[in-house]
Amino acid sequence: MPRLLPSARRPLDAVLTAPSSKSVTHRALIVAALADGDSDIARPLDSRDTRVTAAGLEALGVPVSMRDDHWIVHGRGGRIPGGGRLDLEESGTSLRFLTAVAALGDQASRLDGSPRLRERPLGELISAVRSLGAGVEGDRLPIDIGGTLFRGGETRIDGSQSSQFASALMLVAPCLEPGLTILAGASSVSLPYIELTREVMRDFGVEVSEPQPHTWCVRAGHYTARTFEVDGDHSSASYFLAAPLLVGGRVRMNGLDPGSAQADATLQSFVEMLGARVDRGEQWIEVQANGTVPPFDVSLAHAPDLVPTVAVLGLFAEGPSMIRDIAHLRLKESDRIEQLAINLRRLGCEVELDADRLSIGSKQDAPREVTIKTAGDHRMAMAFALAGLRVPGVCVDDPDCVAKSNPRFWKDWESMLAD
């Protein structure tokens, strides 16, 4: 059922706590599964996608016990039984990471997912694991993978479609003899996510060297089981921290590390560029703004999840704005570039698209009773909640899709607007 988006009646004055990071939870689950012994993942993000990764690990023979705010992963020391059937639903991260883990399996496993997931890029990763000896039947979902000797060495990837191919290979690299060197193309996108992968691996005792740009080397070795606390999610926080730029006031998000390796931590510098004041503490970020957005021209090649947030800010900018280097957004849960254009136009905005740019031009008065078409994409629903702050009568057609990454989003959004 569609949901009417609330409008802001006055400048904001809110303090909230960020949900845990989806990106970090995925990586911690994978690394803990490959460690030898039990790891305690504290404060994991409990969402649809992270539960898909946990269920996929169990199907591969790695038990995961969920106890309130702690998920206990019973690691197998890199020895993956395999032989399971994995339904990866709509989770692209689960698909890429679990493809690499399943390639370690003693027995072949069947991986499949939703119709949209079947369309998302996987061939580059399949080619890489095949070149290293892994048995793979099929070039896109559904695939059967595992049951042969998966060894290390050297492999090449392009990296222009997704950083998750490199991250997936890095995560399993310590389990491969004699280690692994990954060479990626100069046009690789979303590089901060690779740094995030390196950081989580380091926390579990494995170092990744980068002898030259876009080349990563991992020695054969072992992950060390441990207690690992997941930090706050900069992607989910972005919608809240952007809100003062549209309606004024201040929003503080607790549970966020301002110096995080997460790609979307770059929102801090972006909103400062737009004239907002950003204050930072050890584990919090606060944005204050006056409700105006100057025009901007920005590249988001390495922070793709910020594009919907920034695009909605552009809807209310005081002049034409541009978002560049975003071709890989066509390969997400939806064709995000096209879906953003559809919804911005529904709100009365002139939009132009080319291969890797979104131009946001002049605006007319937004019509009332606009329904945002999410195409089932969680980030579309959350980003256009920002538009509802300024435009009364906006609805979102599939509010439940936010459960993919932030099940409590609407509760927190209402709390931000409460008197």
N, C-alpha and C positions, 0 to 999 in steps of 0.2 A: 504494500500500500504506500502511495506517495507520502512524503513528510513535508509539511510546511516549515520553511526555514525561518527562525526568529530574526527580527530586526533589532538593532541597538537603539534604545531610546535616549541614551546619554553616553558620554565618554566612559570607557571601561576603567575598572579598578578591581583587578582580580589576581589572586594567587592560586596556582594550580600545581599539581605534581605530574610530571611527564610519565607516560607509560614506559615500560622497559623496551629496549631496542629489539626490533624484529631481526635486523641484520645480524646483530651480535648473538641473539638467541640461536638462530640457525647455525652459525659458525661454532658456537660453544657445544651444541648438541653433536655435531659431526666430529669435532676434535675429541670430545669426551668418549664417543663411541669407539674411537680408534686408540684411546689410551688403555693402559693395562691396569684395570681396577675400577673402583666406583668413584665417580665424580658427582659432586653436588652442585647443580646449576641453580643458584639462588636468584630470586626475582626474575625468572624468565618471563618473556611476553607470552601470555596464554591467549593465542589467537588461532584462527582457522589455519593459517599457513604454517605456524610453528608446530601445531598438532599434526599436520601432514608429515612434517619431517620426523617427528618423534614416532609416529605410526610406521613410517617407512623404515626407520632403523629397526624397529621391532620385527617387521616382516623380513628383514635381512638377518635376523638372529641376534640383535643387540637389545636386551630388555631396557625399558625406560619406565621408572616408577614415578608417578606424579603425586606429590604430597603437598597440598596447599601451595605455598610460594617457593617450593623446592622441587626440582625434578632431578631424580637420581638416575644417572646413566651408568649401566653396568658394562664398562668397556671391555672389549675383547682383545686388546693389544694388537690391533691391526689384522686379526684373523676373523674374517667375515664368513659365516656359514653360507649365506645366500639361500637361493631356492624359493624365495617368497614372491608374492604378487603385490605390487605397490600401486595404489590409486593415489596419484599426486594431485588430483582435483585441478585447481587453477594456479598452483604455486610454482612459479618459474624458478625460484631459488631452490626449492626442494628438488625439482627436476634436475637441475645441473649438478648440485652437490651429491645427490643420491645416485645419479648415474655413475659418478666417479667411485663412490663407495661400493656400489653393486659390482663394478668391474673387478673388485678385489675378491668377490665371493667364490667359495669353493664350488658352488653350484650356480647355474644361471638363474637369474630372476627376471620376472616380467614387469616392465614399467609401463604405465599408461596414465591417462588423465583426461581432462575435459576436452571438448572439441577445440576451444581456444588454445589450450596448452599444446595440443597436437600441432598447432600452426606455428608455435614459437620456435625460434632457432635452436637447434641442437646438433646439426651436422658437423660443425667445427669441432665440438667436443668429442663426438663419436669418432671422427677421423683421428684425433689426437690419441685417444685410448687404444684404438685399433693399431696405430703405428707402434704402440708400446706393448703389443701382444694380447690385449684384452679381446675376448670373443664377443662380438656384437652382431646380432641378427636384426636387420632393419636400419634405416637411415633416419627415421623419425618415429615418434610414438605411434603404436606400441612397439617396444623393442624388448628383446631378450639379451641380457648381458651378464657376463661372468662365466666361471667354470673353466677358464684357461689361465695360464701364467701371465700375470700383469706385471711387467718389469719397468724399471726406470730407464734413464738415459737422457735423451734430448728430444724435445718436440717443439713444433712451431704452431702458433695460432695467430690469427689476424687481429682479433680483439676489438674490431670496430662495431660489432653488434652488441657485445656484452662483456663486461669484466668478469662475469661469473664463470666463464670457461677457464680462465687463468686461476681464479680462486679455487674452483673445484679440483683442479690438478694439484695446486699447492697443498690443499688440505690432506690429500692422500699420499703426497710425495714421500714423507718419512717412512711409509710402509713399503716402498719400492726399492729394490736393489738395482743399481748402486746409488740411489738417489735420483733426483730429477732436475733438469735444467729446462726452463720454459722461456722461449723467445717469442715475444709478441711484436706486432706491427706498430709503427710510429703513430698510426691513427687510432690507437686503443682509447676506449672511452671509460669513464667512471673509475679512474685510477685510484681515488681515495678509498674505494671499496676493497681494492687489493691491499692497500695499506692497513685497512681494518682487519683483513684476513691475517696478514703478517702479525698484527698486534695480538690477536687471539691465540695464534699458534705459539707466539713467544710466551704468553702467559702459561701455556701448557708445556713449556720446556723445549720448543723447537725454533731455531733461528732460520730466517730466510734472508739470504744475501742478495744484493742487487749490484753486480759488478759493473753494469752499465745500464742506461735507461731502457726500460721495457724488457729486461732480462732478469729472471729470478732463479736462484739456485737453492735447492734443499738437499741436504745430506740424508742418507738413510739413517733412521734412528727410532726413537720411541717418544711418544707423548707421555707425560706424567699426570696421572689422575690427581684431581685437586678439587677444592671448593672454589667456585668461580661466581662472582656476582655480576649480573648483567646491568649495564648502565642505562640511563634514560635515552629515549629515542628522539633524535633531532628531527627526523622526518615528521613524526606525529605532532611534535611541538610546533612545527613551522606555521601551521594554520592559526594557532593561538597567538604566536609571537608576531604574526603579520597583521592581526586584527587592529591594533592601535593605529596603524597607518591609514585605515579606512574610516575609523570613527573617533579617533583620539583616545587619550587616556593612557593607561599602563597595564601590562600583563607581565607577571613574574611566573616563570616555570621552574619549580624546584625539581631536583633529581637530574639535572643536566650538567654535564661537564663542559664548560666553555672551550676547553682545549681538546675535545674529543676528536678521534680520527674519522668519525663518521662524516660522510660526504656533505650531509645537509647542515652541518655545523657552520658552513659558509653563509648561511642565511644571516648570521650576525653582521658580517661585513657588508652584505648587500643592503640590509635595511639602514645601516649607518650611512651608506652611500646615498640613500634616499632621504636622509635628513633626520632619521630617528635617533634617539639617544639609547644606547645599549649599556647597561650596567651588568657586571659579572661578579659572581662569588665563586667559592670553591665548587659548589654543586648547584648553582642556579644562574639563570639569565633573566634579565628584565628589560623589556622594550617599552619606551615611552615615545609617543608621537602625537602630532596635532591633527591627524585626520586628513592630511593631504599627501598625494603621491606625485612627485615630479616625473616627467618622462625619463625613460631609461633605455639603454642598449647593452645587453649582457649576454655572455656565453655561458651556457649551462651544460657543456659537454660532460663534465665530471660530477654533476649533481642533478641527474635527470629527474629524481623524485620531487625536486623543488619547482619544476616547470609549471605544473598546474597552479600552485600557490602564486608564483610570480605572474602567470598569465592573468589571473583574476585581479591582482594589483594593477596590471596594465589596463584592465577594463576601466578603472577609475583614475588613471594617470591624467595629468593636465596637458598632455600632448602625446603624439604618436610614440610607440615604444616597440622594441625589437628583442626577441629571444633567439639566440643563434646556436648552431651546432647541436641540434637535437634530433637528427634523423633517426637515431636508434629508439626514439620514443614510439615509433610506429609498431614496435615489436613487443609492447608491454601487454598488460591484461586487456587493454583495448588498443586501437590505433590512437594513442593519446593526442597526437597532433591534430588529427582530423576531428576527434571528439571534442577537443577544446575549441576548435574553430566553430563547430556546430553550435555549441552552447554559448559562446561569446556572441555569435550572430543572433541567437535567440534573445539575448539581452540587449540588442540594439547596437552592437559594435561592428565596425568594418574590420575585416580580418583578411589578410593575404597569406598564402602558404607557398613555400617552394620546398625543395628537397630537404633542407635542414634548418629552415627559419620560420618563425611565426611573427608576422607583423601585425600589431594591434593599432588600429587607426582611430578615426573620429567616431564619436558616439552620438546616438540619438537618445531621446528619452526612452528608457527601458519600458517595454509593455508590462502591464500587470499580469499576474497569474501565469508566469512562465514556469514550465516544468523542465528541470535539468535532466538530460538524458545521460545516464552514467555508463551505459553499456556494461553494467556489472562491475565497474572499475571503482575500487574503494577510494583512490586518490581523486577521482573526479567528484565524488560525493562530498568529500571533506573540503576540497578546495572551493567548491561553489557555495559551501556554507558561508564563506566570506562575502560572496555577493549578496546573500540574503541579509547581511548586516545593514546594507545601504539601500536595497531594493525590496520594498514590501511585496508580499504575495508570491515569492519564489518558492517552488517545491522541488524536491529531488525524488526521482521516480523509484529508486531502489535504495532506501536508507540502510537496509540490513547489510549491504555489501561492505560496510566499514569493518565488519567483524573479521575480515581478512587480515587486518593489521592493527586495529584499535577498537575492540568491542565496546569500550566505554566512551567512545567519542561523543555521542549525542548527549550523554549525561554530563560530561565535562563542558561541552559547549553551552548547555543551558546554565550550568553553574557559573561560567564566565560572565553571562549576561544577567545573572540574578542581582537584585537590588542589594 
